[in-house]
Amino acid sequence: MNSAPFPSRIIAHFPYNYFALVMATGIVSIGCETVGFHAIARVLLYLNTFHYVICLVLAIAKLITHPTVVWEDLIHSDKGPGYLTMVAGTSMLGVQYNTLTTLHSVPNVLMFVSIFLYLVVIFSLIAGIAMSKDKCSPAQGLDGLWLLCTVSGCSIVVLGMSLRGSAPQLQMLMLTALWSASIMLYFIIIPLIFFKWLFSSLNRKDFSPSWWINMGALAIAALAGVKVLENDHHDLFLAVTPSIITITFFLWAAAAWWLILLLTILVWRTVTRSLNLSYAPGNWSIVFPSGMFAVTTMNVMRYLQVDLPAEWLRVAMAGVLLLWLSFYLWMLASFCKGIKAQ
């Protein structure tokens, strides 16, 4: 039995991808606010602030007490991409505060924090793995977590374009460039994933929750595109606006296609009884893409002036909220079980 104190073990084994909880709670809160569930959205904001503070404290404590472990995990192709949930979680919390409060300084601070984390994590991750002599095979190290490269960048774009007031021309140019680069990374990584799915021997259990990021990355990229269009008030972007509209609609349509495929695989795995029903932090990779697709659909349709029945939107968000609640209770039950085991 490990003789280390319980808090020390929590810090030592804290998985950085637990910021996916902040991502999931944030997007569900934003969606609830959009369809009129204002009280629920506000409760989720307070709860998510607590989530973020706890995760940030544990992440910093682990960095201080186990810096070598943190670095080795960061440049590991199977674990490193999960660190990008810190970026997306910080950005989603910023969007929450920007949407639900009048605290202008909080989302601005979170914006700078997310940019700093993005620059540190993504370039350390890619450069570190590229220079590493001991690499994972594609079968072991390639999964949907790698598409957090797209999610993290687009989350910054959504936050930056959502901040109150008109974005300065240079800021808008840089955010649009980040949006473009994030889409580029998606279309570099997704062919490798699709090839692995179709032409490698995979166990049914290899379809982990992280594969839902295949869809979630497209959904947040489409949402970022809408935010770029909503801030398209500079002459610099007039010539490319039609292209941005086309790309944004394409991203949303591709996300819808992926959603159907993932639901088909989910049904297949349910019928064949190959679902892994044990709780893991990565399970939040199902909730975030689901909520993101719902919120993106509302924003895309609004920009295109397509009226969707309000009842449909409320039912969709109620379903996502129920999914979030079931996973949250599952997480609490797992925590209680772990504490009793100690």
matplotlib code that plots the C-alpha trace (Angstrom):
import matplotlib.pyplot as plt

x = [0.0, 1.2, 2.3, 2.2, -0.5, -3.8, -3.5, 0.0, -1.3, -4.1, -1.5, 0.8, -1.9, -3.9, -4.5, -4.3, -7.0, -9.5, -9.9, -12.3, -14.8, -14.4, -14.9, -18.0, -19.6, -18.8, -20.4, -23.5, -23.9, -23.6, -26.1, -28.6, -28.3, -28.9, -32.2, -33.5, -32.5, -30.9, -30.9, -29.3, -26.7, -25.8, -25.5, -23.2, -21.1, -20.5, -19.9, -17.4, -15.5, -15.0, -14.0, -11.4, -9.9, -9.5, -8.0, -5.7, -4.4, -3.8, -2.1, 0.3, 1.0, 1.9, 4.1, 5.9, 6.2, 6.7, 8.1, 9.9, 6.7, 4.8, 7.4, 7.6, 3.8, 3.7, 6.1, 4.4, 2.2, -0.4, -0.7, 0.6, -2.4, -4.6, -2.7, -4.5, -7.7, -6.2, -6.4, -9.9, -11.1, -9.7, -11.3, -14.7, -14.8, -13.9, -16.8, -19.1, -18.1, -18.5, -21.9, -23.4, -21.8, -20.7, -17.3, -15.3, -11.9, -12.4, -12.8, -9.9, -7.6, -8.7, -8.0, -4.4, -4.0, -5.4, -3.1, -0.1, -1.0, -1.6, 1.8, 3.6, 1.7, 1.2, 4.7, 6.3, 4.1, 4.8, 8.5, 9.1, 7.5, 9.2, 12.6, 12.0, 13.8, 11.3, 8.0, 4.7, 3.4, 0.4, -1.7, -0.9, -0.4, -2.9, -6.5, -9.0, -7.1, -4.7, -7.6, -7.4, -4.8, -7.8, -10.2, -7.7, -6.9, -10.6, -11.6, -9.3, -10.9, -14.4, -13.4, -11.5, -14.3, -16.9, -15.4, -17.6, -16.7, -15.3, -12.1, -9.1, -8.1, -4.8, -6.5, -9.1, -6.4, -4.5, -7.5, -8.6, -5.1, -5.3, -8.7, -7.2, -4.2, -6.4, -8.4, -5.2, -4.2, -7.5, -7.1, -3.5, -4.5, -8.0, -6.8, -4.4, -7.2, -9.6, -6.9, -6.3, -10.0, -10.4, -7.2, -5.8, -7.0, -8.9, -10.5, -14.0, -12.7, -10.2, -13.1, -12.6, -14.6, -11.8, -13.0, -16.0, -13.5, -13.4, -16.8, -16.3, -13.3, -15.3, -18.2, -16.0, -14.2, -17.6, -18.6, -15.3, -16.2, -19.5, -17.8, -15.3, -18.2, -20.1, -17.0, -16.4, -16.6, -13.2, -12.6, -9.7, -12.1, -14.7, -13.2, -12.9, -16.3, -18.0, -15.1, -15.5, -19.2, -18.6, -15.9, -18.0, -21.0, -18.8, -17.3, -20.8, -22.0, -18.9, -19.5, -23.1, -21.8, -19.3, -22.1, -24.2, -21.2, -20.3, -23.9, -23.9, -20.8, -22.3, -25.4, -23.1, -21.0, -24.2, -25.6, -22.4, -21.9, -18.4, -18.9, -16.4, -18.6, -15.8, -15.5, -12.4, -11.8, -11.7, -15.4, -16.0, -14.8, -18.4, -20.2, -18.2, -18.6, -22.3, -22.9, -20.6, -22.6, -25.9, -24.5, -22.8, -26.0, -27.9, -25.3, -24.9, -28.6, -29.1, -26.4, -27.9, -31.3, -32.8, -35.5, -35.4, -38.4, -37.6, -39.0, -36.5, -33.6, -34.8, -35.3, -31.8, -30.2, -32.2, -30.8, -27.2, -27.9, -29.1, -26.0, -23.8, -25.7, -25.4, -21.7, -21.3, -23.1, -21.0, -17.9, -19.0, -19.8, -16.3, -14.8, -16.7, -15.7, -12.1, -12.2, -13.8, -11.1, -8.5]
y = [0.0, 3.5, 5.2, 8.7, 11.0, 11.0, 14.7, 14.0, 11.0, 13.2, 15.8, 13.1, 11.4, 14.4, 14.1, 17.4, 16.4, 16.9, 20.4, 18.7, 18.9, 22.7, 22.6, 20.5, 22.5, 25.7, 24.9, 23.4, 26.6, 28.8, 26.6, 26.8, 30.6, 30.7, 28.8, 30.6, 28.3, 31.3, 30.0, 26.7, 28.6, 30.8, 27.8, 26.1, 29.2, 29.2, 25.4, 25.7, 28.4, 26.0, 23.3, 25.5, 26.7, 23.1, 21.9, 24.9, 24.4, 20.7, 21.4, 24.0, 21.8, 18.9, 21.1, 22.2, 18.8, 16.6, 18.7, 15.8, 13.8, 16.7, 17.3, 13.6, 13.4, 16.6, 15.2, 11.8, 11.4, 9.4, 11.8, 15.2, 16.3, 16.1, 19.2, 21.3, 20.9, 23.6, 26.1, 25.2, 25.0, 28.5, 29.9, 28.3, 29.7, 33.1, 32.8, 31.9, 35.0, 37.2, 35.8, 35.6, 38.5, 42.1, 41.4, 42.6, 42.1, 38.3, 37.2, 39.5, 38.0, 34.4, 35.4, 36.2, 33.1, 30.9, 32.4, 31.9, 28.3, 27.7, 29.0, 27.1, 23.8, 23.3, 24.2, 22.3, 19.3, 19.1, 20.1, 17.8, 14.8, 15.6, 15.7, 12.7, 9.5, 7.2, 7.7, 5.8, 3.9, 5.4, 2.5, 3.6, 7.3, 8.5, 9.2, 12.0, 13.8, 15.1, 17.2, 19.3, 21.1, 22.5, 22.8, 24.8, 27.3, 27.8, 28.2, 31.2, 32.6, 32.2, 34.0, 36.7, 37.4, 37.3, 40.0, 43.1, 45.9, 46.0, 44.0, 46.1, 45.3, 43.7, 41.5, 40.4, 39.6, 37.5, 35.6, 34.9, 33.6, 31.4, 30.1, 29.3, 27.5, 25.5, 24.3, 23.4, 21.2, 19.4, 18.5, 17.3, 15.0, 13.7, 11.8, 9.8, 9.0, 8.0, 5.8, 4.1, 3.5, 1.9, 0.1, -0.9, -3.8, -2.1, -3.7, -2.4, -1.1, 1.1, 3.5, 5.6, 8.8, 10.9, 10.0, 12.3, 15.2, 14.3, 16.0, 18.5, 20.0, 20.8, 22.1, 24.6, 25.6, 26.4, 28.4, 30.3, 31.0, 32.5, 34.7, 35.9, 36.8, 38.6, 40.8, 41.3, 45.1, 45.9, 46.6, 44.2, 41.2, 42.3, 40.4, 37.1, 37.2, 34.9, 32.4, 32.5, 31.9, 28.9, 27.4, 27.9, 26.1, 23.3, 22.8, 22.6, 20.2, 18.0, 18.0, 16.8, 14.0, 13.0, 13.1, 10.6, 8.3, 8.4, 7.7, 4.8, 3.4, 4.0, 1.9, -0.8, -1.0, -1.1, -3.9, -5.9, -5.1, -3.7, -0.4, 0.4, 1.5, 2.5, 6.2, 8.1, 11.9, 11.4, 10.6, 14.3, 14.2, 13.0, 15.8, 18.8, 17.9, 17.2, 20.6, 22.3, 20.9, 22.1, 25.6, 25.8, 24.8, 27.5, 30.1, 29.0, 28.9, 32.3, 33.8, 32.2, 33.5, 30.1, 29.9, 26.8, 26.1, 27.2, 24.0, 22.0, 24.0, 23.6, 19.9, 19.5, 21.5, 19.6, 16.4, 17.7, 19.0, 15.5, 14.0, 16.3, 15.6, 11.8, 12.1, 14.4, 12.0, 9.2, 11.3, 11.9, 8.3, 7.4, 9.9, 8.5, 5.0, 6.1, 7.8, 4.8, 2.6, 4.7]
z = [0.0, -0.8, 2.5, 1.1, 2.5, 0.7, -0.5, -1.9, -3.9, -5.3, -6.5, -7.8, -9.8, -10.9, -14.7, -16.5, -18.9, -16.0, -17.3, -19.8, -16.9, -17.0, -20.8, -20.5, -17.7, -19.4, -22.8, -21.1, -19.1, -22.2, -24.0, -21.1, -21.1, -24.8, -24.6, -21.5, -18.7, -16.9, -13.3, -14.3, -16.4, -13.4, -11.0, -13.5, -13.7, -9.9, -10.0, -12.9, -11.1, -8.3, -10.7, -12.4, -9.1, -7.8, -11.1, -11.4, -7.8, -8.3, -11.7, -10.2, -7.2, -9.4, -11.5, -8.4, -6.7, -9.8, -12.6, -14.3, -14.4, -15.8, -18.5, -19.5, -19.8, -21.8, -24.5, -24.5, -27.6, -25.6, -22.7, -23.9, -25.9, -22.8, -21.4, -24.0, -22.0, -19.8, -22.6, -23.7, -20.1, -19.3, -22.5, -21.9, -18.3, -19.8, -22.3, -19.4, -17.5, -20.6, -21.3, -17.8, -15.9, -16.2, -14.8, -17.8, -16.2, -15.6, -19.2, -20.3, -17.7, -18.7, -22.3, -21.6, -19.4, -22.2, -24.8, -22.5, -21.9, -25.6, -26.6, -23.9, -24.2, -27.9, -29.1, -26.2, -27.0, -30.7, -30.5, -27.6, -29.3, -32.6, -30.9, -28.7, -29.6, -27.8, -29.6, -29.4, -32.4, -34.1, -32.8, -29.2, -29.4, -32.0, -30.9, -30.7, -28.0, -30.7, -32.1, -29.0, -31.0, -32.9, -30.0, -27.9, -30.6, -31.6, -27.9, -27.7, -30.9, -29.5, -26.3, -28.0, -30.5, -27.8, -25.6, -25.3, -27.6, -31.0, -31.5, -32.7, -36.2, -35.3, -32.6, -35.1, -37.7, -35.2, -33.9, -37.5, -38.3, -35.2, -36.4, -39.8, -38.2, -35.9, -38.9, -40.7, -37.7, -37.8, -41.5, -40.9, -38.0, -39.0, -42.2, -39.9, -37.5, -40.3, -41.9, -38.5, -38.1, -41.6, -42.2, -38.8, -36.6, -33.7, -30.8, -30.2, -26.8, -28.6, -29.4, -26.3, -25.4, -26.9, -30.4, -29.8, -30.2, -33.9, -34.0, -31.2, -32.9, -36.0, -34.0, -32.0, -35.3, -36.8, -33.7, -34.0, -37.6, -36.6, -34.0, -36.7, -38.9, -36.2, -35.6, -39.4, -39.3, -40.7, -44.4, -44.2, -44.1, -46.6, -49.5, -47.6, -45.8, -48.4, -47.9, -44.1, -44.4, -46.7, -44.5, -41.4, -42.9, -44.2, -40.7, -39.1, -41.8, -41.3, -37.5, -38.1, -40.3, -37.6, -34.9, -36.9, -37.4, -33.7, -32.6, -35.0, -33.4, -30.0, -30.9, -32.4, -29.2, -27.1, -29.1, -29.0, -25.3, -25.8, -23.9, -21.1, -18.2, -15.8, -15.0, -16.2, -16.7, -20.4, -20.3, -20.3, -23.9, -24.7, -23.0, -24.3, -28.0, -27.5, -25.9, -28.4, -31.3, -29.9, -29.2, -32.6, -34.4, -32.6, -33.6, -37.2, -37.8, -36.2, -38.4, -41.5, -40.4, -40.2, -37.6, -35.5, -33.2, -29.7, -28.3, -30.3, -28.9, -25.3, -25.8, -27.2, -24.4, -21.8, -23.3, -23.1, -19.5, -18.6, -20.1, -18.1, -14.9, -15.3, -15.9, -12.9, -10.6, -12.0, -11.2, -7.6, -7.1, -8.4, -6.0, -3.0, -3.9, -4.1, -0.7, 0.9, -0.6, 1.3]

ax = plt.figure().add_subplot(projection="3d")
ax.plot(x, y, z, "-o")
ax.set_aspect("equal")
plt.show()
